[in-house]
Each structure stands twice: as structure tokens, then as C-alpha cells.
Amino acid sequence: MTHDVGDVSLARRHASPRRKMAELDLLGSILSSMERPPAAADGETRRRAREQAARMKKLQEQEKRQKVEFRKRMEQEVSQFIQATGEPRRRFQPMNKIERSILHDVAEVAGLTSFSFGDDEDSRYVMVFKKEFAPSDEELEAYRRGEEWDPARAEERRRLRELAAQQEEAELERGPAPPGPPNDYKDKYRHLIGSDAAKAAARTMEANKAYGCVPVANKRDTRSIEEAMNEIRAKKRLRQAEDEGGAGGGPGGPCA
């Protein structure tokens, strides 16, 4: 089947607008996927970030130089301390935490002993000791309390503790004391009224039988029932006779 040239050109003119729309859509998708050029605000942010990084690097380098210089100075002071005679310990000025750690490291490398003292972070300081003069526990406790170390006073306290320990050990070896007689209450007031007055004031306690201090044997009734009944009847007859005699000798009775 053959087509006329005019029909082909007409078909191309009808298809051309659709093809152009498809090409434009493809171009738009490509452009949208591409990164946009940086705005002015983004450029300012990056510039500030670069400046801040540069300042941080400069501060770090400066801090590093300061640490190196401080360590050299501490090494010189520690060396002078080692060579000094008659100086068993040395107290340094208050330092921050980083400087104290550097000084501790320098002292350890030099074969010394070091301790930090002080309650507040701003007032904490380092003391360095020579090995032959290493501090005792008492000396460290004194420094922790903020006191000056006095060897003579510490020796006196040590001697008293040893004496107390010896006395306690001797008491343990002797054992408990045997029980003694009970203390006389007169001794309690002897320093107030004297010995003679205390003896005169003392009274011997004796049992008073009128107040019921009767032996149990005396309280037991040993009579039989018949004896008790006879005694009751006799007392009753005696009472009746006394009553009759009193009535006969009264004011209205016969005269004798």
C-alpha cells in the first residue's frame, strides 16, 4: 500500500507538538534533579564555620604550647628540689587540675612522691616528697585537715598511744579482778563528814518483832480443834461473868 507524500508530511506536523512536550518534560526533570547554586546565606554560614574552626585550632595549639612550657618549668623546679639538701618536701602554689596532673607526672618520672591537698578546686596544691622522707599516715591526715605538720607533737602522741596500748595489754594479761566485798555506804560520804562522824551516823538495822518480823514457826497454830473450842468457851464464860458483875455493882444495885 502506498502513501502520498502529502499524507506523510501531514502526519509529521500532527506528531511534532506531542514530541516537543515530551522533550520539555524530560528537560524539566533533569534540571530539577540538579543542585541549585548556593545562596548567599549558605555561603556566609560556611565562612563562619571556617573561621570558628581556625580559631579552635589556634586555641588548641596555644594550649599545647602552654602545657609544654609549664612542664619544662616544673621539671626545672623538681630538679632544683632534688639537688637541695635539708629540704625533705616542697609545697607548690595552687594549680588547676591539668597543671596538677602534669606536676604529678613529672614527680613520678623523677622518682618522687606527690600528693594533692585542699578542699576547693581553686585552692588545691601539690606537695612533693623525697623517697627517704615519704610521709606517714598521720602527716597526710594533718595536711588534709589543713594543719602544719609538727614532728615533735606527733612523736609525743605516738608515745602516749604506745603507753596506753602497753597498759591495756598488761590488764588483759592480769585478767579480771576478783570480786571484792560490797562497798560500805559510809565510804561514799567520808570525804564530806569524816570517818568518825560517818561511823556515829551509821545505825545497825535490827528486825522489830512488833512489825511482823516473827519467825514462821511462831505463827503456826499447833492446838487441836477441841482445845481451840474449849479456849473459846472459857473466854465466853469469862466475858459473861464480867458483864454480870458489872451490872450488879452499878448505880441502881444493892449496897454492900
C-alpha positions as CSV (number, residue, x, y, z in Angstrom):
1,M,0.0,0.0,0.0
2,T,1.4,3.3,-1.0
3,H,1.0,6.7,0.7
4,D,1.1,10.1,-0.8
5,V,3.9,12.5,0.1
6,G,1.3,14.9,1.3
7,D,-0.1,12.5,3.8
8,V,3.3,11.8,5.3
9,S,4.1,15.5,5.8
10,L,0.7,16.0,7.4
11,A,1.3,13.2,9.9
12,R,4.6,14.7,10.8
13,R,3.0,18.1,11.5
14,H,0.4,16.4,13.8
15,A,3.1,14.5,15.8
16,S,5.6,17.4,16.2
17,P,3.7,19.1,19.2
18,R,3.5,15.9,21.2
19,R,7.2,15.2,20.8
20,K,8.1,18.7,21.8
21,M,6.1,18.3,25.0
22,A,7.8,15.1,25.9
23,E,11.2,16.6,25.3
24,L,10.3,19.6,27.5
25,D,9.2,17.3,30.4
26,L,12.4,15.3,30.2
27,L,14.5,18.5,30.3
28,G,12.5,19.8,33.3
29,S,13.1,16.6,35.3
30,I,16.8,16.8,34.6
31,L,17.0,20.4,35.7
32,S,15.1,19.7,38.9
33,S,17.4,16.9,39.9
34,M,20.5,19.1,39.6
35,E,21.7,21.0,42.8
36,R,20.8,24.6,42.9
37,P,23.6,27.2,43.1
38,P,24.4,28.1,46.7
39,A,22.6,31.1,48.1
40,A,24.2,34.0,49.8
41,A,23.2,32.8,53.3
42,D,24.7,29.4,52.8
43,G,28.0,31.0,51.8
44,E,28.0,33.1,55.0
45,T,27.4,30.0,57.1
46,R,30.3,28.2,55.6
47,R,32.5,31.2,56.0
48,R,31.7,31.4,59.7
49,A,32.3,27.7,60.2
50,R,35.7,28.0,58.6
51,E,36.6,31.0,60.9
52,Q,35.4,29.1,64.0
53,A,37.5,26.0,63.1
54,A,40.5,28.2,62.6
55,R,40.1,29.9,66.0
56,M,39.6,26.5,67.7
57,K,42.8,25.2,66.0
58,K,44.7,28.3,67.1
59,L,43.5,27.9,70.8
60,Q,44.5,24.2,70.8
61,E,47.9,25.0,69.5
62,Q,48.3,27.7,72.1
63,E,47.1,25.4,74.9
64,K,49.6,22.8,73.8
65,R,52.5,25.3,73.8
66,Q,51.4,26.4,77.3
67,K,51.4,22.8,78.6
68,V,54.9,22.2,77.1
69,E,56.2,25.4,78.7
70,F,54.6,24.6,82.1
71,R,56.1,21.1,82.1
72,K,59.6,22.4,81.4
73,R,59.2,24.9,84.3
74,M,58.1,22.1,86.6
75,E,61.0,19.9,85.5
76,Q,63.4,22.6,86.4
77,E,61.8,23.2,89.9
78,V,61.7,19.5,90.6
79,S,65.4,19.2,89.6
80,Q,66.3,22.0,92.0
81,F,64.3,20.4,94.8
82,I,66.2,17.1,94.3
83,Q,69.5,18.8,94.5
84,A,68.6,20.9,97.5
85,T,69.8,19.5,100.8
86,G,67.8,19.7,104.0
87,E,64.5,20.1,102.1
88,P,62.5,16.8,102.6
89,R,59.4,18.2,101.0
90,R,58.2,21.1,98.9
91,R,54.8,22.7,98.6
92,F,53.8,24.3,95.2
93,Q,51.4,27.0,94.6
94,P,47.7,26.2,93.9
95,M,47.1,24.9,90.4
96,N,44.3,23.8,88.2
97,K,43.6,20.1,87.5
98,I,45.6,19.9,84.3
99,E,48.7,21.5,85.9
100,R,48.5,19.3,88.9
101,S,48.4,16.2,86.7
102,I,51.5,17.4,84.8
103,L,53.3,18.0,88.1
104,H,52.4,14.6,89.4
105,D,53.7,13.0,86.2
106,V,57.0,15.0,86.4
107,A,57.4,13.9,90.1
108,E,56.8,10.3,89.3
109,V,59.3,10.3,86.4
110,A,61.9,11.9,88.8
111,G,61.3,9.1,91.4
112,L,59.5,11.3,94.0
113,T,56.2,11.0,95.8
114,S,53.5,13.7,95.4
115,F,50.1,14.3,96.9
116,S,47.3,16.9,96.3
117,F,45.7,18.7,99.2
118,G,42.9,21.3,99.6
119,D,39.1,21.3,99.8
120,D,38.3,23.7,97.0
121,E,39.4,23.3,93.4
122,D,40.8,26.8,93.3
123,S,42.9,26.2,96.5
124,R,44.2,22.7,95.8
125,Y,48.0,22.4,95.7
126,V,50.7,19.7,95.3
127,M,53.3,18.6,97.8
128,V,56.3,16.7,96.6
129,F,58.3,14.4,98.9
130,K,61.7,12.8,98.6
131,K,61.6,9.0,98.8
132,E,63.6,8.8,102.0
133,F,61.1,11.3,103.6
134,A,57.9,9.7,102.5
135,P,55.0,11.0,104.6
136,S,53.3,8.9,107.2
137,D,49.5,8.4,107.5
138,E,49.5,10.9,110.4
139,E,51.3,13.5,108.4
140,L,49.0,13.1,105.4
141,E,45.9,13.4,107.7
142,A,47.3,16.7,109.2
143,Y,47.7,18.1,105.7
144,R,44.2,17.0,104.7
145,R,42.9,18.9,107.8
146,G,44.8,22.0,106.7
147,E,47.2,21.8,109.6
148,E,51.0,22.2,109.7
149,W,53.0,19.0,110.4
150,D,54.8,19.1,113.8
151,P,57.1,16.0,114.2
152,A,57.7,16.6,117.9
153,R,54.0,16.7,118.7
154,A,53.4,13.7,116.5
155,E,56.1,11.8,118.4
156,E,54.5,12.7,121.7
157,R,51.1,11.4,120.6
158,R,52.7,8.2,119.3
159,R,54.5,7.6,122.6
160,L,51.2,8.1,124.5
161,R,49.4,5.7,122.3
162,E,52.1,3.1,122.8
163,L,51.9,3.5,126.6
164,A,48.2,3.2,126.6
165,A,48.5,0.0,124.4
166,Q,51.0,-1.5,126.8
167,Q,48.8,-0.8,129.8
168,E,45.8,-2.3,128.1
169,E,47.9,-5.4,127.2
170,A,49.0,-5.7,130.9
171,E,45.5,-5.5,132.1
172,L,44.4,-8.3,129.7
173,E,47.3,-10.5,130.9
174,R,46.3,-10.0,134.6
175,G,42.7,-10.9,133.8
176,P,39.6,-9.7,135.5
177,A,39.9,-8.6,139.2
178,P,38.4,-10.9,141.8
179,P,35.1,-9.7,143.2
180,G,35.6,-7.7,146.4
181,P,33.3,-7.0,149.4
182,P,30.4,-4.6,148.7
183,N,31.3,-1.0,149.3
184,D,30.2,0.4,152.6
185,Y,27.9,3.3,152.1
186,K,29.7,5.3,154.8
187,D,32.7,5.5,152.5
188,K,30.6,7.4,150.0
189,Y,30.2,10.4,152.4
190,R,33.5,10.1,154.3
191,H,35.1,12.9,152.3
192,L,32.2,15.2,153.4
193,I,31.6,14.3,157.1
194,G,34.8,12.5,158.1
195,S,35.4,9.0,159.3
196,D,34.2,9.4,163.0
197,A,31.0,11.2,162.1
198,A,30.3,8.6,159.4
199,K,30.6,5.8,162.0
200,A,28.5,7.6,164.5
201,A,25.8,8.3,162.0
202,A,25.6,4.7,160.9
203,R,22.8,2.6,162.5
204,T,22.6,-1.1,162.7
205,M,19.4,-2.3,161.2
206,E,17.6,-4.8,163.5
207,A,14.3,-6.5,162.9
208,N,11.4,-5.2,165.0
209,K,9.2,-8.1,166.0
210,A,6.3,-5.7,166.7
211,Y,6.1,-5.0,163.0
212,G,5.6,-8.6,161.9
213,C,9.2,-9.8,161.8
214,V,8.2,-13.1,163.5
215,P,9.5,-16.4,162.5
216,V,7.2,-18.6,160.6
217,A,7.3,-21.3,163.3
218,N,5.8,-18.9,165.8
219,K,3.0,-18.1,163.5
220,R,1.8,-21.7,163.2
221,D,-1.2,-22.8,165.4
222,T,-0.3,-26.1,167.0
223,R,-3.6,-26.6,169.0
224,S,-6.2,-29.2,168.2
225,I,-9.7,-28.3,167.3
226,E,-11.1,-29.4,170.6
227,E,-8.5,-27.3,172.5
228,A,-9.3,-24.3,170.5
229,M,-13.1,-24.7,171.1
230,N,-12.6,-25.1,174.9
231,E,-10.5,-22.0,175.0
232,I,-13.2,-20.1,173.1
233,R,-15.9,-21.3,175.5
234,A,-13.8,-20.3,178.5
235,K,-13.3,-16.8,177.2
236,K,-17.0,-16.5,176.5
237,R,-17.9,-17.6,180.1
238,L,-15.4,-15.2,181.5
239,R,-16.8,-12.3,179.5
240,Q,-20.4,-13.2,180.7
241,A,-19.3,-13.2,184.3
242,E,-17.6,-9.9,183.9
243,D,-20.8,-8.4,182.4
244,E,-23.0,-9.8,185.2
245,G,-20.6,-8.5,187.9
246,G,-20.6,-5.0,186.3
247,A,-24.4,-4.9,186.3
248,G,-24.8,-5.9,190.0
249,G,-22.4,-3.2,191.2
250,G,-23.9,-0.3,189.2
251,P,-25.7,2.8,190.5
252,G,-29.2,1.2,191.0
253,G,-28.0,-2.0,192.7
254,P,-27.9,-3.2,196.4
255,C,-25.5,-1.7,198.8
256,A,-22.8,-3.8,200.4
